[in-house]
Amino acid sequence: MDNAWTFYKDKYLNKQLSGVQGLKVSTMMSNSRASNKNEGVLILYCGPPDDEERVIKIGQMILSFIDYKSRYGSMSYKSDEQTLKGT
């Protein structure tokens, strides 16, 4: 997680993540919403959510930098509205 954070933070600060407006990473601090305390999440903010084609292009660009692995099999995306609803 630390390596991924450093990698994407550097890409973002060097303006190499076109379409990404911000990013954050989970910490090791205890979180009641976490499903697994041994895993974390790196969040890259992009959008708008109603422009699916643009979001997919940004996601493909993000994935092009790394060999992405997830227990879910794919990258997840959700809107701020979904987050506010607790999903």
Secondary structure, DSSP 8 states (H G I E B T S, - for coil): -HHHHHHHHHHHHTT-STTEEEEEE--SS--TT-S-TT---EEEEE--TT-HHHHHHHHHHHHHTS----TTSS-----HHHHHTT-
